[in-house]
Amino acid sequence: MFAAYILALTSSAHALPLLVERFDAAPAAWKERVAVQTGGGPASKWKVEGGALVVTADPRTRKFVSVGTRVQLRGVQWLSVSAKVKLSGVEGADPSSVCGAFVRFDTGDVVATRECAVRDDAEAHTRLIPVPAAARDAEVGVLLATAGALVVDDVVVEAVTPELKELVRGRFVYRWLGNDAFREEQLEANDTRLEELAAFFGTPATQKIDYWKFPDAATLELYTGRRASYVATERSIYTVIRSDTRALVALLSRAWGDPGAFWFEGLAVRFAGDWEGRDPRLTTRQQVNGGTAASLAELLDADKFAALPPERAYPHAGAFVAWALDTLGVDKVKAAFGAMRRTATPAANQAAVEAALGAPLSKLEADFRASL
């Protein structure tokens, strides 16, 4: 399926590439500039070695330099940017950091081709990027904006034309590929869910929401740089589902805060009413009775939540959030949602949630489990 959609690129996909750089020698047209500076301190280093561009930075680095070149974009609507990337030493880095190839349009928009995460396979990856309407040229380059080591090779930039379809309906602008269209009941479900969620979060939908539907996670990664079942930004949803409650919750709940997966996923399961067809309350009761249920402290710890099997973590989060809404009220849940921070320590987040909900975790957990 993924290969089929790559082949579905038409028209300008067969034109000469805008840029091909193999790094067989130092690239004469590529220039260095300071991309990120966080204070006084040493700069990141780069060199061409072994037929690749090698970039390094250590924990003392405060000046992160990029190396890139400009390409003309007259008449180009989409770019295909391909590169081979090996990345190490970036454990714990912000995934939104630029750690590899990127495009910086003259409009100011910067798009990384992939998330910042360890990669040791050096297989070529591709990102399809829409060109802003006002853009006339762009810098294509390489940047390591965190401590680590980066090896990049075979950067290829082409003008392409994806076979996208579009439908404007209500508050949504739907886009999909080929014959992967929406049915009327799915469109109606999205209208209904958006109205419900907008009222719940107090964020009336006053602007259009771009709803991108892809056939699989590999194609979604091709357009977003992230391997996931959905990605939500300020006004866009990228998903493999035609009616995606989780993505809508992630988009609309931004007005409440950015607390991490437990509250996001818990609210999404609560509004969906189930998790992959399972009753969250019944599933959690079975976990509690079987001694396999995670503690509330574990669920609130972002790393521990991510390490749990989804079939354990997500229904449990959904059951707890539904209980909290019913027994403690929306205002307290909203306060807890806003009190947690992705960058805070587990202990700080636990204290913040206890203050917002008005009880220690031990009592909250005992009361919740008793309700099952």
KEKOL-730279 format. One record per residue (C-alpha): x, y, z; residue in one letter. Coordinates in steps of 0.05 Angstrom, whole numbers, plus 5000, padded with zeros to 4 digits. Example, Ala and Ser with C-alpha at 12.3 -4.5 7.8 and 13.67 -1.06 7.14 Angstrom:
% residues 2
{pt {5246,4910,5156},'a'}
{pt {5273,4979,5143},'s'}
This chain:
% residues 372
{pt {5000,5000,5000},'m'}
{pt {5056,5049,5019},'f'}
{pt {5093,5037,4954},'a'}
{pt {5029,5047,4915},'a'}
{pt {5021,5117,4943},'y'}
{pt {5093,5134,4928},'i'}
{pt {5079,5115,4856},'l'}
{pt {5016,5157,4857},'a'}
{pt {5058,5220,4855},'l'}
{pt {5048,5249,4786},'t'}
{pt {5068,5305,4739},'s'}
{pt {5129,5340,4767},'s'}
{pt {5151,5276,4802},'a'}
{pt {5184,5257,4735},'h'}
{pt {5221,5324,4728},'a'}
{pt {5294,5332,4744},'l'}
{pt {5308,5336,4820},'p'}
{pt {5316,5404,4851},'l'}
{pt {5375,5380,4892},'l'}
{pt {5418,5318,4896},'v'}
{pt {5476,5316,4947},'e'}
{pt {5515,5251,4959},'r'}
{pt {5570,5283,5001},'f'}
{pt {5625,5249,4962},'d'}
{pt {5664,5313,4975},'a'}
{pt {5654,5377,5014},'a'}
{pt {5592,5410,4983},'p'}
{pt {5614,5476,4954},'a'}
{pt {5545,5508,4952},'a'}
{pt {5527,5489,5023},'w'}
{pt {5537,5544,5075},'k'}
{pt {5542,5543,5151},'e'}
{pt {5498,5587,5195},'r'}
{pt {5478,5591,5268},'v'}
{pt {5409,5559,5273},'a'}
{pt {5399,5556,5348},'v'}
{pt {5437,5591,5404},'q'}
{pt {5419,5580,5478},'t'}
{pt {5476,5619,5510},'g'}
{pt {5550,5628,5510},'g'}
{pt {5588,5564,5496},'g'}
{pt {5619,5520,5443},'p'}
{pt {5587,5507,5375},'a'}
{pt {5568,5441,5344},'s'}
{pt {5617,5413,5294},'k'}
{pt {5609,5384,5225},'w'}
{pt {5652,5353,5171},'k'}
{pt {5646,5310,5109},'v'}
{pt {5676,5242,5123},'e'}
{pt {5668,5174,5090},'g'}
{pt {5620,5200,5038},'g'}
{pt {5571,5230,5089},'a'}
{pt {5559,5294,5129},'l'}
{pt {5576,5282,5203},'v'}
{pt {5551,5330,5257},'v'}
{pt {5567,5326,5331},'t'}
{pt {5546,5365,5393},'a'}
{pt {5558,5352,5467},'d'}
{pt {5522,5373,5531},'p'}
{pt {5564,5437,5534},'r'}
{pt {5542,5459,5464},'t'}
{pt {5503,5525,5463},'r'}
{pt {5510,5544,5390},'k'}
{pt {5480,5494,5341},'f'}
{pt {5500,5506,5269},'v'}
{pt {5464,5482,5207},'s'}
{pt {5494,5468,5139},'v'}
{pt {5449,5478,5078},'g'}
{pt {5437,5506,5009},'t'}
{pt {5380,5542,4974},'r'}
{pt {5332,5515,4922},'v'}
{pt {5284,5555,4878},'q'}
{pt {5210,5539,4886},'l'}
{pt {5176,5577,4829},'r'}
{pt {5113,5540,4812},'g'}
{pt {5128,5483,4862},'v'}
{pt {5070,5462,4907},'q'}
{pt {5099,5401,4942},'w'}
{pt {5169,5378,4958},'l'}
{pt {5194,5307,4967},'s'}
{pt {5255,5308,5012},'v'}
{pt {5293,5242,5019},'s'}
{pt {5355,5229,5062},'a'}
{pt {5393,5173,5097},'k'}
{pt {5401,5190,5171},'v'}
{pt {5437,5156,5229},'k'}
{pt {5426,5189,5297},'l'}
{pt {5454,5171,5365},'s'}
{pt {5461,5200,5435},'g'}
{pt {5395,5239,5433},'v'}
{pt {5357,5199,5485},'e'}
{pt {5310,5245,5522},'g'}
{pt {5312,5300,5469},'a'}
{pt {5249,5337,5450},'d'}
{pt {5220,5298,5391},'p'}
{pt {5203,5364,5357},'s'}
{pt {5276,5385,5355},'s'}
{pt {5310,5384,5287},'v'}
{pt {5358,5325,5285},'c'}
{pt {5371,5311,5211},'g'}
{pt {5348,5341,5145},'a'}
{pt {5301,5400,5145},'f'}
{pt {5270,5453,5099},'v'}
{pt {5266,5526,5118},'r'}
{pt {5221,5566,5072},'f'}
{pt {5232,5640,5060},'d'}
{pt {5164,5650,5094},'t'}
{pt {5197,5628,5159},'g'}
{pt {5165,5559,5162},'d'}
{pt {5214,5504,5184},'v'}
{pt {5198,5431,5172},'v'}
{pt {5240,5373,5197},'a'}
{pt {5236,5310,5155},'t'}
{pt {5231,5265,5217},'r'}
{pt {5223,5264,5292},'e'}
{pt {5285,5272,5335},'c'}
{pt {5297,5200,5358},'a'}
{pt {5354,5149,5357},'v'}
{pt {5361,5117,5288},'r'}
{pt {5415,5067,5272},'d'}
{pt {5391,5035,5207},'d'}
{pt {5411,5092,5160},'a'}
{pt {5355,5072,5112},'e'}
{pt {5331,5127,5066},'a'}
{pt {5267,5161,5089},'h'}
{pt {5223,5210,5053},'t'}
{pt {5179,5268,5075},'r'}
{pt {5127,5302,5031},'l'}
{pt {5121,5376,5049},'i'}
{pt {5070,5426,5023},'p'}
{pt {5102,5491,4999},'v'}
{pt {5071,5554,5030},'p'}
{pt {5034,5594,4978},'a'}
{pt {5079,5655,4988},'a'}
{pt {5145,5617,4987},'a'}
{pt {5193,5630,4930},'r'}
{pt {5254,5592,4954},'d'}
{pt {5278,5550,5012},'a'}
{pt {5339,5527,5049},'e'}
{pt {5349,5452,5050},'v'}
{pt {5398,5433,5103},'g'}
{pt {5422,5389,5160},'v'}
{pt {5419,5407,5234},'l'}
{pt {5431,5373,5300},'l'}
{pt {5396,5418,5351},'a'}
{pt {5413,5376,5413},'t'}
{pt {5471,5338,5441},'a'}
{pt {5487,5275,5401},'g'}
{pt {5517,5251,5336},'a'}
{pt {5486,5254,5267},'l'}
{pt {5507,5223,5200},'v'}
{pt {5469,5244,5137},'v'}
{pt {5477,5221,5066},'d'}
{pt {5441,5222,4999},'d'}
{pt {5397,5284,5006},'v'}
{pt {5349,5287,4946},'v'}
{pt {5296,5341,4937},'v'}
{pt {5243,5336,4882},'e'}
{pt {5180,5373,4862},'a'}
{pt {5120,5325,4866},'v'}
{pt {5045,5326,4859},'t'}
{pt {5007,5279,4906},'p'}
{pt {4940,5255,4882},'e'}
{pt {4901,5287,4939},'l'}
{pt {4825,5294,4941},'k'}
{pt {4790,5348,4981},'e'}
{pt {4721,5360,5011},'l'}
{pt {4701,5422,5051},'v'}
{pt {4643,5406,5098},'r'}
{pt {4622,5446,5159},'g'}
{pt {4683,5460,5203},'r'}
{pt {4726,5408,5167},'f'}
{pt {4770,5408,5106},'v'}
{pt {4779,5334,5089},'y'}
{pt {4837,5309,5048},'r'}
{pt {4853,5238,5027},'w'}
{pt {4891,5198,4974},'l'}
{pt {4861,5161,4915},'g'}
{pt {4796,5124,4932},'n'}
{pt {4805,5128,5007},'d'}
{pt {4742,5171,5015},'a'}
{pt {4693,5183,5073},'f'}
{pt {4623,5156,5080},'r'}
{pt {4565,5202,5100},'e'}
{pt {4557,5170,5169},'e'}
{pt {4631,5182,5184},'q'}
{pt {4625,5255,5165},'l'}
{pt {4563,5262,5208},'e'}
{pt {4599,5228,5266},'a'}
{pt {4656,5278,5261},'n'}
{pt {4607,5337,5261},'d'}
{pt {4572,5310,5323},'t'}
{pt {4636,5294,5361},'r'}
{pt {4667,5362,5345},'l'}
{pt {4605,5398,5372},'e'}
{pt {4606,5355,5435},'e'}
{pt {4681,5364,5448},'l'}
{pt {4681,5439,5432},'a'}
{pt {4626,5449,5484},'a'}
{pt {4662,5405,5535},'f'}
{pt {4730,5439,5528},'f'}
{pt {4700,5509,5519},'g'}
{pt {4736,5517,5453},'t'}
{pt {4684,5533,5400},'p'}
{pt {4708,5515,5331},'a'}
{pt {4716,5582,5297},'t'}
{pt {4765,5561,5243},'q'}
{pt {4768,5503,5195},'k'}
{pt {4802,5439,5218},'i'}
{pt {4844,5403,5166},'d'}
{pt {4828,5329,5170},'y'}
{pt {4880,5287,5133},'w'}
{pt {4861,5213,5125},'k'}
{pt {4917,5163,5107},'f'}
{pt {4911,5088,5092},'p'}
{pt {4965,5067,5142},'d'}
{pt {5018,5092,5191},'a'}
{pt {5074,5089,5139},'a'}
{pt {5037,5137,5093},'t'}
{pt {5020,5182,5152},'l'}
{pt {5095,5185,5168},'e'}
{pt {5109,5204,5096},'l'}
{pt {5067,5267,5105},'y'}
{pt {5083,5283,5178},'t'}
{pt {5152,5254,5194},'g'}
{pt {5121,5215,5252},'r'}
{pt {5104,5141,5255},'r'}
{pt {5038,5141,5293},'a'}
{pt {4964,5126,5284},'s'}
{pt {4948,5200,5290},'y'}
{pt {4982,5268,5297},'v'}
{pt {4945,5330,5320},'a'}
{pt {4971,5401,5313},'t'}
{pt {4937,5468,5328},'e'}
{pt {4888,5463,5271},'r'}
{pt {4903,5398,5235},'s'}
{pt {4891,5324,5245},'i'}
{pt {4930,5270,5209},'y'}
{pt {4901,5201,5221},'t'}
{pt {4889,5131,5194},'v'}
{pt {4816,5134,5219},'i'}
{pt {4758,5169,5185},'r'}
{pt {4725,5188,5251},'s'}
{pt {4781,5197,5303},'d'}
{pt {4758,5217,5373},'t'}
{pt {4829,5213,5401},'r'}
{pt {4856,5262,5350},'a'}
{pt {4799,5311,5362},'l'}
{pt {4810,5308,5437},'v'}
{pt {4884,5321,5427},'a'}
{pt {4869,5381,5383},'l'}
{pt {4814,5413,5425},'l'}
{pt {4842,5399,5494},'s'}
{pt {4902,5444,5481},'r'}
{pt {4863,5500,5513},'a'}
{pt {4866,5462,5579},'w'}
{pt {4941,5447,5578},'g'}
{pt {4992,5396,5556},'d'}
{pt {4995,5344,5612},'p'}
{pt {5019,5280,5577},'g'}
{pt {4987,5216,5553},'a'}
{pt {4947,5195,5615},'f'}
{pt {4897,5253,5613},'w'}
{pt {4896,5257,5537},'f'}
{pt {4883,5183,5527},'e'}
{pt {4836,5179,5587},'g'}
{pt {4791,5234,5559},'l'}
{pt {4794,5204,5490},'a'}
{pt {4772,5135,5516},'v'}
{pt {4718,5167,5558},'r'}
{pt {4688,5204,5498},'f'}
{pt {4696,5144,5452},'a'}
{pt {4660,5101,5503},'g'}
{pt {4707,5042,5493},'d'}
{pt {4778,5023,5476},'w'}
{pt {4782,4979,5414},'e'}
{pt {4713,4952,5430},'g'}
{pt {4729,4938,5504},'r'}
{pt {4690,4967,5562},'d'}
{pt {4743,5009,5600},'p'}
{pt {4709,5000,5668},'r'}
{pt {4701,4924,5660},'l'}
{pt {4772,4917,5634},'t'}
{pt {4801,4956,5693},'t'}
{pt {4760,4916,5743},'r'}
{pt {4789,4852,5714},'q'}
{pt {4859,4881,5720},'q'}
{pt {4847,4902,5793},'v'}
{pt {4818,4834,5811},'n'}
{pt {4874,4798,5775},'g'}
{pt {4929,4839,5808},'g'}
{pt {4955,4867,5742},'t'}
{pt {4929,4938,5747},'a'}
{pt {4980,4993,5748},'a'}
{pt {4979,5043,5805},'s'}
{pt {4954,5113,5795},'l'}
{pt {5025,5138,5808},'a'}
{pt {5051,5094,5752},'e'}
{pt {4997,5119,5704},'l'}
{pt {5014,5191,5718},'l'}
{pt {5088,5179,5705},'d'}
{pt {5096,5192,5630},'a'}
{pt {5153,5142,5621},'d'}
{pt {5119,5087,5660},'k'}
{pt {5053,5100,5624},'f'}
{pt {5088,5094,5556},'a'}
{pt {5122,5029,5578},'a'}
{pt {5056,4995,5597},'l'}
{pt {5019,4953,5544},'p'}
{pt {4965,4997,5513},'p'}
{pt {4912,4946,5529},'e'}
{pt {4927,4958,5603},'r'}
{pt {4943,5032,5605},'a'}
{pt {4889,5062,5559},'y'}
{pt {4826,5029,5587},'p'}
{pt {4851,5043,5658},'h'}
{pt {4862,5116,5642},'a'}
{pt {4794,5121,5609},'g'}
{pt {4759,5088,5668},'a'}
{pt {4793,5134,5719},'f'}
{pt {4780,5198,5680},'v'}
{pt {4707,5179,5671},'a'}
{pt {4702,5166,5746},'w'}
{pt {4736,5232,5763},'a'}
{pt {4689,5271,5718},'l'}
{pt {4628,5237,5748},'d'}
{pt {4649,5243,5822},'t'}
{pt {4696,5303,5826},'l'}
{pt {4669,5345,5769},'g'}
{pt {4694,5377,5706},'v'}
{pt {4727,5436,5740},'d'}
{pt {4774,5393,5782},'k'}
{pt {4791,5349,5723},'v'}
{pt {4806,5411,5682},'k'}
{pt {4851,5437,5739},'a'}
{pt {4888,5370,5742},'a'}
{pt {4896,5369,5667},'f'}
{pt {4927,5439,5668},'g'}
{pt {4969,5427,5730},'a'}
{pt {5013,5372,5700},'m'}
{pt {5072,5388,5655},'r'}
{pt {5107,5342,5607},'r'}
{pt {5174,5370,5629},'t'}
{pt {5161,5365,5704},'a'}
{pt {5185,5308,5748},'t'}
{pt {5136,5252,5766},'p'}
{pt {5137,5276,5839},'a'}
{pt {5120,5348,5819},'a'}
{pt {5063,5324,5774},'n'}
{pt {5036,5279,5828},'q'}
{pt {5035,5336,5878},'a'}
{pt {5001,5381,5826},'a'}
{pt {4946,5329,5812},'v'}
{pt {4934,5318,5887},'e'}
{pt {4926,5392,5897},'a'}
{pt {4879,5399,5838},'a'}
{pt {4836,5339,5856},'l'}
{pt {4836,5355,5931},'g'}
{pt {4861,5288,5957},'a'}
{pt {4924,5245,5960},'p'}
{pt {4933,5194,5905},'l'}
{pt {4924,5137,5955},'s'}
{pt {4853,5160,5972},'k'}
{pt {4836,5175,5899},'l'}
{pt {4859,5106,5878},'e'}
{pt {4823,5072,5935},'a'}
{pt {4757,5108,5920},'d'}
{pt {4763,5094,5846},'f'}
{pt {4777,5020,5855},'r'}
{pt {4720,5015,5905},'a'}
{pt {4673,5044,5851},'s'}
{pt {4690,4987,5803},'l'}
